[in-house]
Amino acid sequence: MKKGCFIRKNTPYLRTALKEIGYDLCPCCEFLNWDWLHTSEFGVHGIETVFSEEMGGIPAESFLLEDAHDYIDCGEDEEMFLKLAKEVYEKTIN
């Protein structure tokens, strides 16, 4: 099984839905230019689409490299992302 999933968007709706699933969201989810979200057993984090070294975040390009991470790319499919995020969360708490 994959470690988690990511989506190429970051909206208040998605952040609220993830909180309703039970996730704690890292404050980076609301940083400027952190326009994607990813879930894992460690919670929800933002992904920088405009990378800056001083922020020390995860650049989007690293998620697009094949075999770089064990995450499912949900594109912009919110339904798929939330379904997979729920599966990851339930696996983590059990």
Backbone as a printed PyTorch tensor [residue, N CA C, xyz], in Angstrom:
tensor([[[  0.8470,  -1.1910,   0.0000],
         [  0.0000,   0.0000,   0.0000],
         [  0.8900,   1.2510,   0.0000]],

        [[  0.4230,   2.2540,  -0.6810],
         [  1.1300,   3.5330,  -0.7310],
         [  1.1170,   4.1950,   0.6470]],

        [[  2.0550,   5.0940,   0.8810],
         [  2.1480,   5.8010,   2.1580],
         [  1.0770,   6.8670,   2.3120]],

        [[  0.5890,   7.3780,   1.2110],
         [ -0.3920,   8.4540,   1.2700],
         [ -0.7590,   8.9100,  -0.1240]],

        [[ -1.3150,  10.1120,  -0.1890],
         [ -1.7390,  10.6440,  -1.4820],
         [ -1.5320,  12.1550,  -1.4880]],

        [[ -1.5470,  12.7210,  -2.6830],
         [ -1.4810,  14.1740,  -2.7820],
         [ -2.4170,  14.6620,  -3.8750]],

        [[ -2.8190,  15.9210,  -3.7250],
         [ -3.7330,  16.5510,  -4.6730],
         [ -3.1200,  17.8770,  -5.1080]],

        [[ -3.3580,  18.2130,  -6.3430],
         [ -2.7650,  19.4320,  -6.9220],
         [ -3.6880,  20.6360,  -6.7130]],

        [[ -4.1350,  20.7670,  -5.4900],
         [ -4.9080,  21.9380,  -5.0830],
         [ -4.9110,  21.9920,  -3.5700]],

        [[ -5.2910,  23.1270,  -3.0460],
         [ -5.3190,  23.3490,  -1.6050],
         [ -6.4130,  24.3810,  -1.3420]],

        [[ -7.5670,  23.9220,  -0.8910],
         [ -8.7170,  24.8110,  -0.7020],
         [ -9.2350,  24.7050,   0.7260]],

        [[ -9.9720,  25.7250,   1.1730],
         [-10.5950,  25.6430,   2.5000],
         [-11.5150,  24.4170,   2.6150]],

        [[-12.2190,  24.0770,   1.5330],
         [-13.0910,  22.8980,   1.5580],
         [-12.2960,  21.6250,   1.8630]],

        [[-11.1870,  21.4360,   1.1810],
         [-10.3760,  20.2390,   1.4000],
         [ -9.8020,  20.2100,   2.8160]],

        [[ -9.3140,  21.3440,   3.2880],
         [ -8.7460,  21.3770,   4.6360],
         [ -9.8090,  21.0550,   5.6840]],

        [[-11.0190,  21.5800,   5.5130],
         [-12.1190,  21.2830,   6.4390],
         [-12.4870,  19.8080,   6.3800]],

        [[-12.5760,  19.2530,   5.1740],
         [-12.9260,  17.8330,   5.0150],
         [-11.8730,  16.9440,   5.6740]],

        [[-10.6140,  17.3030,   5.5570],
         [ -9.5410,  16.5140,   6.1860],
         [ -9.6270,  16.5850,   7.7090]],

        [[ -9.9690,  17.7520,   8.2440],
         [-10.1550,  17.8800,   9.6940],
         [-11.3310,  17.0140,  10.1510]],

        [[-12.3960,  16.9700,   9.3440],
         [-13.5620,  16.1490,   9.6880],
         [-13.2240,  14.6620,   9.6880]],

        [[-12.2980,  14.2550,   8.8390],
         [-11.8390,  12.8560,   8.8500],
         [-11.1170,  12.5640,  10.1650]],

        [[-10.4360,  13.5810,  10.7060],
         [ -9.7150,  13.4040,  11.9590],
         [ -8.2770,  13.8750,  11.9280]],

        [[ -7.8240,  14.3260,  10.7700],
         [ -6.4410,  14.7710,  10.6200],
         [ -6.1720,  16.0680,  11.3850]],

        [[ -4.9500,  16.1800,  11.8740],
         [ -4.4000,  17.4590,  12.3110],
         [ -3.6690,  18.0170,  11.1040]],

        [[ -3.8930,  19.2800,  10.8200],
         [ -3.2360,  19.9040,   9.6710],
         [ -2.0580,  20.7420,  10.1390]],

        [[ -0.9380,  20.5620,   9.4830],
         [  0.2420,  21.3810,   9.7440],
         [ -0.0720,  22.8220,   9.3120]],

        [[  0.4400,  23.8110,  10.0440],
         [  0.2140,  25.2010,   9.6270],
         [  0.6880,  25.4870,   8.2040]],

        [[  1.6270,  24.6860,   7.6880],
         [  2.1390,  24.9250,   6.3320],
         [  1.0450,  24.7650,   5.2740]],

        [[ -0.0610,  24.1600,   5.6210],
         [ -1.1620,  23.9960,   4.6640],
         [ -1.7420,  25.3370,   4.2290]],

        [[ -1.4620,  26.3830,   5.0050],
         [ -2.0120,  27.6980,   4.6750],
         [ -0.9390,  28.7070,   4.2670]],

        [[  0.2860,  28.2490,   4.0460],
         [  1.3550,  29.1460,   3.6110],
         [  1.1280,  29.5780,   2.1620]],

        [[  1.5860,  30.7820,   1.8490],
         [  1.5390,  31.3060,   0.4900],
         [  2.3690,  30.4220,  -0.4330]],

        [[  1.8320,  30.0700,  -1.5770],
         [  2.4700,  29.2400,  -2.6040],
         [  2.5860,  27.7650,  -2.2270]],

        [[  1.9500,  27.3340,  -1.1590],
         [  1.9060,  25.9130,  -0.8120],
         [  0.5430,  25.4320,  -1.2960]],

        [[  0.4480,  25.2530,  -2.6000],
         [ -0.8280,  25.1120,  -3.2840],
         [ -1.3340,  23.6870,  -3.4330]],

        [[ -0.5620,  22.7120,  -2.9920],
         [ -0.9960,  21.3160,  -3.0290],
         [ -1.0300,  20.7830,  -1.6020]],

        [[ -1.7390,  19.6810,  -1.4070],
         [ -1.7940,  19.0250,  -0.0960],
         [ -1.3600,  17.5700,  -0.2270]],

        [[ -0.7530,  17.0430,   0.8250],
         [ -0.4790,  15.6020,   0.8440],
         [ -0.7470,  15.0350,   2.2270]],

        [[ -1.1970,  13.7800,   2.2430],
         [ -1.4910,  13.0780,   3.4840],
         [ -0.5200,  11.9220,   3.6430]],

        [[ -0.2840,  11.5910,   4.8960],
         [  0.5360,  10.4240,   5.2180],
         [  0.2270,  10.0310,   6.6490]],

        [[  0.9350,   9.0400,   7.1440],
         [  0.7420,   8.6410,   8.5320],
         [  1.1680,   9.7470,   9.4890]],

        [[  1.8350,  10.7710,   8.9880],
         [  2.2970,  11.8880,   9.8100],
         [  1.3550,  13.0850,   9.7690]],

        [[  0.2260,  12.9750,   9.0730],
         [ -0.7300,  14.0710,   9.0080],
         [ -0.8350,  14.6660,   7.6200]],

        [[ -1.2660,  15.9140,   7.5870],
         [ -1.4590,  16.6250,   6.3200],
         [ -0.4740,  17.7920,   6.2670]],

        [[  0.1820,  17.9100,   5.1180],
         [  1.1390,  18.9970,   4.9080],
         [  0.8930,  19.6430,   3.5520]],

        [[  1.3210,  20.8990,   3.4510],
         [  1.2800,  21.5900,   2.1740],
         [  2.5050,  21.2460,   1.3530]],

        [[  2.3770,  21.4430,   0.0650],
         [  3.4870,  21.2280,  -0.8540],
         [  3.6930,  22.5390,  -1.6070]],

        [[  4.9340,  23.0110,  -1.5950],
         [  5.2450,  24.2700,  -2.2670],
         [  5.2300,  24.1060,  -3.7810]],

        [[  4.4310,  24.9240,  -4.4530],
         [  4.4690,  24.9170,  -5.9100],
         [  5.4530,  25.9620,  -6.4280]],

        [[  5.7980,  26.9250,  -5.5920],
         [  6.8580,  27.8850,  -5.8910],
         [  7.8620,  27.7230,  -4.7590]],

        [[  8.9090,  26.9480,  -5.0100],
         [  9.8380,  26.5510,  -3.9460],
         [ 10.7840,  27.6780,  -3.5780]],

        [[ 10.9580,  27.8560,  -2.2590],
         [ 11.9760,  28.7900,  -1.7770],
         [ 12.7950,  28.0820,  -0.7160]],

        [[ 14.0980,  28.1470,  -0.8370],
         [ 15.0140,  27.4560,   0.0750],
         [ 14.7810,  27.8520,   1.5280]],

        [[ 14.4980,  29.1460,   1.7880],
         [ 14.3790,  29.5780,   3.1770],
         [ 13.1580,  28.9930,   3.8840]],

        [[ 12.1390,  28.6120,   3.1420],
         [ 10.9570,  28.0190,   3.7680],
         [ 11.2220,  26.5660,   4.1470]],

        [[ 12.1270,  25.9060,   3.4520],
         [ 12.5090,  24.5460,   3.7970],
         [ 11.4100,  23.5240,   3.5970]],

        [[ 10.5350,  23.7890,   2.6760],
         [  9.4160,  22.8820,   2.4460],
         [  9.7180,  21.7790,   1.4580]],

        [[  8.6660,  21.1520,   1.0030],
         [  8.7690,  20.0720,   0.0170],
         [  8.3740,  20.6550,  -1.3360]],

        [[  9.2970,  20.7360,  -2.2860],
         [  8.9340,  21.2800,  -3.5960],
         [  8.0450,  20.3070,  -4.3710]],

        [[  7.0980,  20.8530,  -5.0940],
         [  6.1620,  20.0430,  -5.8570],
         [  6.8660,  19.0940,  -6.8110]],

        [[  7.9760,  19.5460,  -7.3950],
         [  8.6730,  18.7130,  -8.3730],
         [  9.0880,  17.3680,  -7.7780]],

        [[  9.3950,  17.3430,  -6.4840],
         [  9.8300,  16.0840,  -5.8790],
         [  8.6940,  15.0710,  -5.8240]],

        [[  7.4500,  15.5350,  -5.8120],
         [  6.3150,  14.6170,  -5.8120],
         [  6.0050,  14.1070,  -7.2120]],

        [[  6.5210,  14.8010,  -8.2170],
         [  6.2300,  14.4080,  -9.5880],
         [  7.2560,  13.4350, -10.1460]],

        [[  8.3740,  13.2660,  -9.4520],
         [  9.3970,  12.3340,  -9.9170],
         [  8.9320,  10.9050,  -9.6640]],

        [[  8.9800,  10.1050, -10.6860],
         [  8.5770,   8.7060, -10.5470],
         [  9.4640,   8.0180,  -9.5150]],

        [[  8.8670,   7.2880,  -8.6180],
         [  9.5480,   6.5400,  -7.5570],
         [ 10.1870,   7.4250,  -6.4870]],

        [[  9.9910,   8.7470,  -6.5570],
         [ 10.5840,   9.6140,  -5.5440],
         [  9.8670,   9.4470,  -4.2050]],

        [[  8.5910,   9.2740,  -4.2660],
         [  7.7830,   9.0840,  -3.0730],
         [  6.7580,   7.9990,  -3.3410]],

        [[  6.2750,   7.4700,  -2.2850],
         [  5.2930,   6.4090,  -2.4050],
         [  3.8820,   6.9620,  -2.1960]],

        [[  3.5410,   8.0090,  -2.9270],
         [  2.2520,   8.6670,  -2.7950],
         [  1.4470,   8.5370,  -4.0840]],

        [[  0.1350,   8.4550,  -3.9340],
         [ -0.7510,   8.4020,  -5.0930],
         [ -1.0720,   9.8250,  -5.5300]],

        [[ -0.8920,  10.1110,  -6.8010],
         [ -1.2010,  11.4160,  -7.3840],
         [ -2.6790,  11.4440,  -7.7440]],

        [[ -3.4510,  12.2580,  -7.0390],
         [ -4.8960,  12.3680,  -7.2970],
         [ -5.2150,  13.4650,  -8.3040]],

        [[ -4.1960,  14.0930,  -8.8720],
         [ -4.4480,  15.1800,  -9.8120],
         [ -5.2320,  16.2730,  -9.1070]],

        [[ -6.4110,  16.6070,  -9.6370],
         [ -7.2950,  17.5780,  -8.9920],
         [ -8.6000,  16.9320,  -8.5520]],

        [[ -8.6260,  15.6000,  -8.4770],
         [ -9.8320,  14.8390,  -8.1260],
         [-10.0560,  14.8300,  -6.6110]],

        [[-10.9210,  15.7210,  -6.1460],
         [-11.1730,  15.8660,  -4.7110],
         [-11.7900,  14.6060,  -4.1020]],

        [[-12.7170,  14.0030,  -4.8040],
         [-13.3780,  12.8030,  -4.2880],
         [-12.3700,  11.6670,  -4.0730]],

        [[-11.5250,  11.4440,  -5.0500],
         [-10.4970,  10.4030,  -4.9360],
         [ -9.5340,  10.7230,  -3.7910]],

        [[ -9.0910,  11.9780,  -3.7180],
         [ -8.1580,  12.3890,  -2.6820],
         [ -8.7320,  12.1540,  -1.2860]],

        [[ -9.9720,  12.5960,  -1.0590],
         [-10.5710,  12.4460,   0.2670],
         [-10.8300,  10.9810,   0.6090]],

        [[-11.1860,  10.1830,  -0.3770],
         [-11.3990,   8.7440,  -0.1380],
         [-10.0850,   8.0900,   0.2950]],

        [[ -9.0180,   8.3640,  -0.4470],
         [ -7.7100,   7.7820,  -0.1080],
         [ -7.1780,   8.3360,   1.2100]],

        [[ -7.3930,   9.6200,   1.4570],
         [ -6.9460,  10.2270,   2.7130],
         [ -7.6320,   9.5530,   3.8960]],

        [[ -8.8990,   9.2420,   3.7460],
         [ -9.6310,   8.5590,   4.8200],
         [ -9.0690,   7.1520,   5.0510]],

        [[ -8.7540,   6.4430,   3.9710],
         [ -8.1710,   5.1020,   4.0950],
         [ -6.8230,   5.1590,   4.8160]],

        [[ -6.0010,   6.1380,   4.4670],
         [ -4.6920,   6.2930,   5.1160],
         [ -4.8840,   6.5910,   6.5970]],

        [[ -5.8190,   7.4840,   6.9120],
         [ -6.0660,   7.8560,   8.3080],
         [ -6.5450,   6.6330,   9.1090]],

        [[ -7.5000,   5.9060,   8.5610],
         [ -8.0330,   4.7380,   9.2700],
         [ -6.9720,   3.6720,   9.4730]],

        [[ -6.1030,   3.5050,   8.5020],
         [ -4.9890,   2.5350,   8.6260],
         [ -4.0400,   2.9680,   9.7480]],

        [[ -3.8390,   4.2630,   9.8910],
         [ -2.9070,   4.7740,  10.8800],
         [ -3.4300,   4.6320,  12.3060]],

        [[ -4.7380,   4.8170,  12.4940],
         [ -5.2750,   4.7630,  13.8550],
         [ -5.5740,   3.3430,  14.3060]],

        [[ -5.5760,   2.4040,  13.3870],
         [ -5.8580,   0.9980,  13.7590],
         [ -4.6200,   0.2000,  14.0060]]])
